[in-house]
Amino acid sequence: MFSSQIHRKKPKGRPMPAHIARANGKRSVIRAAVEHVFAAQKHRMGLVVRTIGMARARLKIGMANLAYNFTRLAWLEGKSAPA
């Protein structure tokens, strides 16, 4: 039921087949969307989880997610077309 989400390498000394390049591109789209959120939390919000206990770590990550979502909402609301 599961499919591999690992990129495939280019064959040595030959060009990459088109179907492999397309599959790698689809995987990259998903990765880019997810990594953008982590990068924003790490760099803009200074998120470093150095807590003792899973409950505190979950709370810290949850608060960072909430702050990111509010920031994103404010940005999207600001872009809306004037009525």
KOLDRENTI-520525 format. One record per residue (C-alpha): x, y, z. Coordinates in nm, 4 decimals. Example, Ala and Ser with C-alpha at 12.3 -4.5 7.8 and 13.67 -1.06 7.14 Angstrom:
REM KOLDRENTI-520525
+----------+----------+----------+
!        X !        Y !        Z !
+----------+----------+----------+
!   1.2300 !  -0.4500 !   0.7800 !
!   1.3670 !  -0.1060 !   0.7140 !
+----------+----------+----------+
This chain:
REM KOLDRENTI-520525
+----------+----------+----------+
!        X !        Y !        Z !
+----------+----------+----------+
!   0.0000 !   0.0000 !   0.0000 !
!   0.2944 !   0.2366 !   0.0553 !
!   0.5093 !   0.3880 !  -0.2165 !
!   0.8664 !   0.4996 !  -0.1790 !
!   0.9230 !   0.8732 !  -0.1297 !
!   1.2991 !   0.8546 !  -0.1825 !
!   1.4468 !   1.0283 !  -0.4864 !
!   1.6125 !   0.8093 !  -0.7481 !
!   1.9677 !   0.8745 !  -0.8621 !
!   2.0741 !   0.9528 !  -1.2147 !
!   2.2400 !   0.6558 !  -1.3858 !
!   2.6152 !   0.7028 !  -1.3979 !
!   2.7355 !   0.8257 !  -1.7370 !
!   2.3856 !   0.8501 !  -1.8849 !
!   2.1106 !   1.1128 !  -1.8821 !
!   1.8275 !   1.0748 !  -1.6346 !
!   1.5173 !   0.9135 !  -1.7870 !
!   1.2189 !   1.1477 !  -1.8149 !
!   0.9878 !   0.9333 !  -1.5998 !
!   1.2374 !   0.9312 !  -1.3120 !
!   1.2887 !   1.3088 !  -1.3395 !
!   0.9099 !   1.3623 !  -1.3228 !
!   0.8762 !   1.1367 !  -1.0185 !
!   1.1626 !   1.3159 !  -0.8414 !
!   0.9960 !   1.6487 !  -0.9209 !
!   0.6685 !   1.5398 !  -0.7620 !
!   0.8526 !   1.4339 !  -0.4481 !
!   1.0374 !   1.7659 !  -0.4369 !
!   0.7126 !   1.9653 !  -0.4407 !
!   0.5939 !   1.7915 !  -0.1247 !
!   0.9318 !   1.8269 !   0.0445 !
!   0.9595 !   2.1978 !  -0.0381 !
!   0.6176 !   2.2737 !   0.1116 !
!   0.6996 !   2.0946 !   0.4356 !
!   1.0552 !   2.2239 !   0.4725 !
!   0.9388 !   2.5842 !   0.4277 !
!   0.7377 !   2.5612 !   0.7506 !
!   1.0275 !   2.4110 !   0.9465 !
!   1.2702 !   2.6721 !   0.8147 !
!   1.0338 !   2.9556 !   0.9084 !
!   0.9928 !   2.8201 !   1.2596 !
!   1.3633 !   2.7638 !   1.3060 !
!   1.4946 !   3.0906 !   1.1659 !
!   1.2205 !   3.3484 !   1.2229 !
!   1.0862 !   3.2154 !   1.5509 !
!   1.4123 !   3.0767 !   1.6860 !
!   1.2589 !   2.7362 !   1.7542 !
!   1.5061 !   2.5072 !   1.9262 !
!   1.3551 !   2.2312 !   2.1370 !
!   1.5753 !   2.1817 !   2.4415 !
!   1.3254 !   2.0732 !   2.7016 !
!   1.3099 !   1.7913 !   2.9495 !
!   1.0084 !   1.5721 !   2.8809 !
!   0.7866 !   1.5024 !   2.5857 !
!   0.4961 !   1.7069 !   2.7235 !
!   0.7010 !   2.0278 !   2.7326 !
!   0.8474 !   1.9587 !   2.3884 !
!   0.4981 !   1.9018 !   2.2461 !
!   0.3775 !   2.2241 !   2.4043 !
!   0.6704 !   2.4249 !   2.2662 !
!   0.6274 !   2.2844 !   1.9152 !
!   0.2498 !   2.3318 !   1.9349 !
!   0.2907 !   2.6974 !   2.0331 !
!   0.5362 !   2.7528 !   1.7466 !
!   0.2854 !   2.5932 !   1.5057 !
!   0.0099 !   2.8171 !   1.6392 !
!   0.2247 !   3.1291 !   1.6011 !
!   0.3215 !   3.0266 !   1.2469 !
!  -0.0436 !   2.9672 !   1.1550 !
!  -0.1471 !   3.3091 !   1.2911 !
!   0.1345 !   3.4749 !   1.0980 !
!   0.0277 !   3.2937 !   0.7835 !
!  -0.3379 !   3.3868 !   0.8393 !
!  -0.2474 !   3.7544 !   0.8834 !
!  -0.0460 !   3.7448 !   0.5611 !
!  -0.3285 !   3.5771 !   0.3690 !
!  -0.5898 !   3.8183 !   0.5067 !
!  -0.3741 !   4.1115 !   0.4022 !
!  -0.3554 !   3.9805 !   0.0460 !
!  -0.7323 !   3.9540 !  -0.0015 !
!  -0.8883 !   4.1627 !  -0.2760 !
!  -1.0626 !   4.4832 !  -0.1676 !
!  -1.4407 !   4.4542 !  -0.1582 !
+----------+----------+----------+
